[in-house]
Amino acid sequence: MESTAPPPDAAGPPPGATRSTVTLHVNGVPHRLTLDHRTTALDALRNHLGLTGTKKGCDHGQCGACTVLVDGRRANSCLLLAVTLDGSALTTVEGLADAEGLHPLQTAFVERDAFQCGYCTPGQLCSAAGVLQEAADGHPCHVTPDTAQPGAPVELTAEEIRERMSGNLCRCGAYPRIVEAIGDATAHPAAPPVPHAVHGLGAVSVHERREAAS
């Protein structure tokens, strides 16, 4: 009788070929997770860690609702595979505030009424925190004047803020208030800390970096 067993190449992937164990440092807390290789960082945060502040909007990297900070740099978590972030430091909206109170950006958003339905707000806040760090580090954007000194902190004018935040959509149209709120936070004496070192080994705030450069 002819064998009905499938040929070796049709027996499916070997054990462990579709899942890996990684450690994600989320908001300062290490989490060891065994995840399917197809799991996005967004789904890992929401479905595996219960951090639902990060929102799923378009799921195609076009709206910015899922923005988080990865090693201090903003990124669309729906486009990142979680297994590629082993050892990385992630900051979500839940990690922006600290024991002292709300993050200056959160306070400014409330004071300026920079949201309506609030669905995009977590991504706006994380993206704005990334913008403050990028500007402090001297990273130019499309509208930064050609006369700007290379590597020097970039002044976040309204035009700079609008350009740098253009990847975060607000379907309620709260853009004018969002720009004002970020401008308020820029002038805040206690700049927001965002994880700047790789692997969660420390954070350097915008304020500290400005002091070091002065």
Buried (B, 14 or more C-beta within 10 A) or exposed (E): EEEEEEEEEEEEEEEEEEBBEBBBBBBEEEBEBEBEEEBBBBBBBBEBBEBBBBBBBEBEBEBBBBBBBBBBBBBBBBBBBBBEBBEBBBBBBBBBBEEEEEBBBBBBBEEBEBBBEEBBBBBBBBBBBBBBBBBBBBBBBEEBEEEEEEEEBBEBBEEBBBBBBEBBBBEEEBBEBBBBBBBBBBEBEEBBBBBBEBBBEEBBBBBBBEEEEE
